[in-house]
Amino acid sequence: MSLENRITAFDTMASRFKATRPSKLIALHDMTPATWSNLSSAALTYLSRNLDSVETILDDKMLLDRYVAQWDSIVTITPNGMIVPKRHTMLEYNLLVRAFAKVISALGIGDLIVSWHVPLNVRIKRGLACESNLKRHHPTEHIHSDSWAGESSESVTVHLPLFGDTERNCVVFFEPPRNFEEDWLKPLPSYIAGKAIAEQYKEVDVRAKKGQVVLADFSTLHRSTRLSGAAARVSIDTTFVLRKPVSNGGERIHPWRENERVSPEVLDGIGETHFFVFTNTKDQQVDSAGGFKHPSSLQIIRLIPEAA
């Protein structure tokens, strides 16, 4: 798919909601206060439950301080900072997904979405990068496209900063050059393997704020970054396949990612028609296959039988 076709599809999507456009393939949208309050409350509840706390901590600074202090004992956090949903956090996670779905529903783009990548990621990043993680295949601190880790190249990245130091501990985006090639989005053995591609990109002057949603086409690249003196932050990230006027001849999805897809109808119906079930206990780990698979054991059950 040419860059022009990606821009056309992205323009069609971004015309559905009020947004600023720091790049032709990036859009920022401000949530309503009610939508943001609903999402942040659900996130705080999920984060509190993950700590096995006897109380629901609704103060984000207190909660982040707990995470930083207990970091080495929290077995549900991956090296990339993902807070993996488990059996004991299943209910709170579904409530969070439901709140997230309402954020997306408010954009009015449901008919343009082919499928979602699930589970969506709740991620915590401390003020300093973990040196051992930087040596792994897919650290988010390296410039990358999620398609390099096997997700569909026809996707859009969704990023929502939630709590903490989201100004100095944030995600930076990069726009593609005019000679962009679709082949640049094929799966790679590691993010660092895409260094020659990344060097052709230019950083976009955009930093998402709390209460904003960032949408970025997969032809853009991004990375987690920290400025001097950064503290911890929490964010949500996931992706969806955007319906486009001209197909690229099929999605490039790694075989391990094929079962990590749901329709927009399923995501919209979480808590009403469908429910995410996680079978692993907090001490049970799922092999992420070098970053090509989500480190969870998701099953999706239907709460309401399909009409005959």
Secondary structure as a PSIPRED ss2 file (coil, helix, strand):
# PSIPRED VFORMAT (PSIPRED V4.0)

   1 M C   1.000  0.000  0.000
   2 S C   1.000  0.000  0.000
   3 L H   0.000  1.000  0.000
   4 E H   0.000  1.000  0.000
   5 N H   0.000  1.000  0.000
   6 R H   0.000  1.000  0.000
   7 I H   0.000  1.000  0.000
   8 T H   0.000  1.000  0.000
   9 A H   0.000  1.000  0.000
  10 F H   0.000  1.000  0.000
  11 D H   0.000  1.000  0.000
  12 T H   0.000  1.000  0.000
  13 M H   0.000  1.000  0.000
  14 A H   0.000  1.000  0.000
  15 S C   1.000  0.000  0.000
  16 R C   1.000  0.000  0.000
  17 F C   1.000  0.000  0.000
  18 K C   1.000  0.000  0.000
  19 A C   1.000  0.000  0.000
  20 T E   0.000  0.000  1.000
  21 R E   0.000  0.000  1.000
  22 P E   0.000  0.000  1.000
  23 S E   0.000  0.000  1.000
  24 K C   1.000  0.000  0.000
  25 L C   1.000  0.000  0.000
  26 I E   0.000  0.000  1.000
  27 A E   0.000  0.000  1.000
  28 L E   0.000  0.000  1.000
  29 H E   0.000  0.000  1.000
  30 D E   0.000  0.000  1.000
  31 M C   1.000  0.000  0.000
  32 T C   1.000  0.000  0.000
  33 P H   0.000  1.000  0.000
  34 A H   0.000  1.000  0.000
  35 T H   0.000  1.000  0.000
  36 W H   0.000  1.000  0.000
  37 S H   0.000  1.000  0.000
  38 N H   0.000  1.000  0.000
  39 L H   0.000  1.000  0.000
  40 S H   0.000  1.000  0.000
  41 S H   0.000  1.000  0.000
  42 A H   0.000  1.000  0.000
  43 A H   0.000  1.000  0.000
  44 L H   0.000  1.000  0.000
  45 T H   0.000  1.000  0.000
  46 Y H   0.000  1.000  0.000
  47 L H   0.000  1.000  0.000
  48 S H   0.000  1.000  0.000
  49 R H   0.000  1.000  0.000
  50 N H   0.000  1.000  0.000
  51 L C   1.000  0.000  0.000
  52 D C   1.000  0.000  0.000
  53 S C   1.000  0.000  0.000
  54 V C   1.000  0.000  0.000
  55 E C   1.000  0.000  0.000
  56 T C   1.000  0.000  0.000
  57 I C   1.000  0.000  0.000
  58 L C   1.000  0.000  0.000
  59 D C   1.000  0.000  0.000
  60 D H   0.000  1.000  0.000
  61 K H   0.000  1.000  0.000
  62 M H   0.000  1.000  0.000
  63 L H   0.000  1.000  0.000
  64 L H   0.000  1.000  0.000
  65 D H   0.000  1.000  0.000
  66 R H   0.000  1.000  0.000
  67 Y H   0.000  1.000  0.000
  68 V H   0.000  1.000  0.000
  69 A H   0.000  1.000  0.000
  70 Q C   1.000  0.000  0.000
  71 W H   0.000  1.000  0.000
  72 D H   0.000  1.000  0.000
  73 S H   0.000  1.000  0.000
  74 I C   1.000  0.000  0.000
  75 V C   1.000  0.000  0.000
  76 T C   1.000  0.000  0.000
  77 I E   0.000  0.000  1.000
  78 T C   1.000  0.000  0.000
  79 P C   1.000  0.000  0.000
  80 N C   1.000  0.000  0.000
  81 G C   1.000  0.000  0.000
  82 M E   0.000  0.000  1.000
  83 I E   0.000  0.000  1.000
  84 V C   1.000  0.000  0.000
  85 P C   1.000  0.000  0.000
  86 K C   1.000  0.000  0.000
  87 R H   0.000  1.000  0.000
  88 H H   0.000  1.000  0.000
  89 T H   0.000  1.000  0.000
  90 M H   0.000  1.000  0.000
  91 L H   0.000  1.000  0.000
  92 E H   0.000  1.000  0.000
  93 Y H   0.000  1.000  0.000
  94 N H   0.000  1.000  0.000
  95 L H   0.000  1.000  0.000
  96 L H   0.000  1.000  0.000
  97 V H   0.000  1.000  0.000
  98 R H   0.000  1.000  0.000
  99 A H   0.000  1.000  0.000
 100 F H   0.000  1.000  0.000
 101 A H   0.000  1.000  0.000
 102 K H   0.000  1.000  0.000
 103 V H   0.000  1.000  0.000
 104 I H   0.000  1.000  0.000
 105 S H   0.000  1.000  0.000
 106 A C   1.000  0.000  0.000
 107 L C   1.000  0.000  0.000
 108 G C   1.000  0.000  0.000
 109 I C   1.000  0.000  0.000
 110 G H   0.000  1.000  0.000
 111 D H   0.000  1.000  0.000
 112 L H   0.000  1.000  0.000
 113 I E   0.000  0.000  1.000
 114 V E   0.000  0.000  1.000
 115 S E   0.000  0.000  1.000
 116 W E   0.000  0.000  1.000
 117 H E   0.000  0.000  1.000
 118 V C   1.000  0.000  0.000
 119 P C   1.000  0.000  0.000
 120 L C   1.000  0.000  0.000
 121 N E   0.000  0.000  1.000
 122 V E   0.000  0.000  1.000
 123 R E   0.000  0.000  1.000
 124 I E   0.000  0.000  1.000
 125 K E   0.000  0.000  1.000
 126 R C   1.000  0.000  0.000
 127 G C   1.000  0.000  0.000
 128 L C   1.000  0.000  0.000
 129 A C   1.000  0.000  0.000
 130 C C   1.000  0.000  0.000
 131 E C   1.000  0.000  0.000
 132 S C   1.000  0.000  0.000
 133 N H   0.000  1.000  0.000
 134 L H   0.000  1.000  0.000
 135 K H   0.000  1.000  0.000
 136 R C   1.000  0.000  0.000
 137 H C   1.000  0.000  0.000
 138 H C   1.000  0.000  0.000
 139 P C   1.000  0.000  0.000
 140 T C   1.000  0.000  0.000
 141 E C   1.000  0.000  0.000
 142 H C   1.000  0.000  0.000
 143 I C   1.000  0.000  0.000
 144 H E   0.000  0.000  1.000
 145 S C   1.000  0.000  0.000
 146 D H   0.000  1.000  0.000
 147 S H   0.000  1.000  0.000
 148 W H   0.000  1.000  0.000
 149 A H   0.000  1.000  0.000
 150 G C   1.000  0.000  0.000
 151 E C   1.000  0.000  0.000
 152 S C   1.000  0.000  0.000
 153 S C   1.000  0.000  0.000
 154 E C   1.000  0.000  0.000
 155 S E   0.000  0.000  1.000
 156 V E   0.000  0.000  1.000
 157 T E   0.000  0.000  1.000
 158 V E   0.000  0.000  1.000
 159 H E   0.000  0.000  1.000
 160 L E   0.000  0.000  1.000
 161 P E   0.000  0.000  1.000
 162 L E   0.000  0.000  1.000
 163 F E   0.000  0.000  1.000
 164 G E   0.000  0.000  1.000
 165 D C   1.000  0.000  0.000
 166 T C   1.000  0.000  0.000
 167 E C   1.000  0.000  0.000
 168 R C   1.000  0.000  0.000
 169 N E   0.000  0.000  1.000
 170 C E   0.000  0.000  1.000
 171 V E   0.000  0.000  1.000
 172 V E   0.000  0.000  1.000
 173 F E   0.000  0.000  1.000
 174 F E   0.000  0.000  1.000
 175 E E   0.000  0.000  1.000
 176 P C   1.000  0.000  0.000
 177 P C   1.000  0.000  0.000
 178 R C   1.000  0.000  0.000
 179 N C   1.000  0.000  0.000
 180 F C   1.000  0.000  0.000
 181 E C   1.000  0.000  0.000
 182 E H   0.000  1.000  0.000
 183 D H   0.000  1.000  0.000
 184 W H   0.000  1.000  0.000
 185 L H   0.000  1.000  0.000
 186 K C   1.000  0.000  0.000
 187 P C   1.000  0.000  0.000
 188 L C   1.000  0.000  0.000
 189 P C   1.000  0.000  0.000
 190 S C   1.000  0.000  0.000
 191 Y C   1.000  0.000  0.000
 192 I H   0.000  1.000  0.000
 193 A H   0.000  1.000  0.000
 194 G H   0.000  1.000  0.000
 195 K H   0.000  1.000  0.000
 196 A H   0.000  1.000  0.000
 197 I H   0.000  1.000  0.000
 198 A H   0.000  1.000  0.000
 199 E C   1.000  0.000  0.000
 200 Q C   1.000  0.000  0.000
 201 Y C   1.000  0.000  0.000
 202 K E   0.000  0.000  1.000
 203 E E   0.000  0.000  1.000
 204 V C   1.000  0.000  0.000
 205 D C   1.000  0.000  0.000
 206 V C   1.000  0.000  0.000
 207 R C   1.000  0.000  0.000
 208 A C   1.000  0.000  0.000
 209 K C   1.000  0.000  0.000
 210 K C   1.000  0.000  0.000
 211 G C   1.000  0.000  0.000
 212 Q E   0.000  0.000  1.000
 213 V E   0.000  0.000  1.000
 214 V E   0.000  0.000  1.000
 215 L E   0.000  0.000  1.000
 216 A E   0.000  0.000  1.000
 217 D E   0.000  0.000  1.000
 218 F C   1.000  0.000  0.000
 219 S C   1.000  0.000  0.000
 220 T C   1.000  0.000  0.000
 221 L E   0.000  0.000  1.000
 222 H E   0.000  0.000  1.000
 223 R E   0.000  0.000  1.000
 224 S E   0.000  0.000  1.000
 225 T E   0.000  0.000  1.000
 226 R E   0.000  0.000  1.000
 227 L C   1.000  0.000  0.000
 228 S C   1.000  0.000  0.000
 229 G C   1.000  0.000  0.000
 230 A C   1.000  0.000  0.000
 231 A C   1.000  0.000  0.000
 232 A C   1.000  0.000  0.000
 233 R E   0.000  0.000  1.000
 234 V E   0.000  0.000  1.000
 235 S E   0.000  0.000  1.000
 236 I E   0.000  0.000  1.000
 237 D E   0.000  0.000  1.000
 238 T E   0.000  0.000  1.000
 239 T E   0.000  0.000  1.000
 240 F E   0.000  0.000  1.000
 241 V E   0.000  0.000  1.000
 242 L E   0.000  0.000  1.000
 243 R C   1.000  0.000  0.000
 244 K C   1.000  0.000  0.000
 245 P C   1.000  0.000  0.000
 246 V C   1.000  0.000  0.000
 247 S C   1.000  0.000  0.000
 248 N C   1.000  0.000  0.000
 249 G C   1.000  0.000  0.000
 250 G C   1.000  0.000  0.000
 251 E C   1.000  0.000  0.000
 252 R C   1.000  0.000  0.000
 253 I C   1.000  0.000  0.000
 254 H C   1.000  0.000  0.000
 255 P H   0.000  1.000  0.000
 256 W H   0.000  1.000  0.000
 257 R H   0.000  1.000  0.000
 258 E C   1.000  0.000  0.000
 259 N C   1.000  0.000  0.000
 260 E C   1.000  0.000  0.000
 261 R E   0.000  0.000  1.000
 262 V E   0.000  0.000  1.000
 263 S C   1.000  0.000  0.000
 264 P H   0.000  1.000  0.000
 265 E H   0.000  1.000  0.000
 266 V H   0.000  1.000  0.000
 267 L H   0.000  1.000  0.000
 268 D H   0.000  1.000  0.000
 269 G C   1.000  0.000  0.000
 270 I E   0.000  0.000  1.000
 271 G C   1.000  0.000  0.000
 272 E C   1.000  0.000  0.000
 273 T C   1.000  0.000  0.000
 274 H E   0.000  0.000  1.000
 275 F E   0.000  0.000  1.000
 276 F E   0.000  0.000  1.000
 277 V E   0.000  0.000  1.000
 278 F E   0.000  0.000  1.000
 279 T C   1.000  0.000  0.000
 280 N C   1.000  0.000  0.000
 281 T C   1.000  0.000  0.000
 282 K C   1.000  0.000  0.000
 283 D C   1.000  0.000  0.000
 284 Q C   1.000  0.000  0.000
 285 Q C   1.000  0.000  0.000
 286 V C   1.000  0.000  0.000
 287 D C   1.000  0.000  0.000
 288 S C   1.000  0.000  0.000
 289 A H   0.000  1.000  0.000
 290 G H   0.000  1.000  0.000
 291 G H   0.000  1.000  0.000
 292 F C   1.000  0.000  0.000
 293 K C   1.000  0.000  0.000
 294 H C   1.000  0.000  0.000
 295 P C   1.000  0.000  0.000
 296 S C   1.000  0.000  0.000
 297 S C   1.000  0.000  0.000
 298 L E   0.000  0.000  1.000
 299 Q E   0.000  0.000  1.000
 300 I E   0.000  0.000  1.000
 301 I E   0.000  0.000  1.000
 302 R E   0.000  0.000  1.000
 303 L C   1.000  0.000  0.000
 304 I C   1.000  0.000  0.000
 305 P C   1.000  0.000  0.000
 306 E C   1.000  0.000  0.000
 307 A C   1.000  0.000  0.000
 308 A C   1.000  0.000  0.000
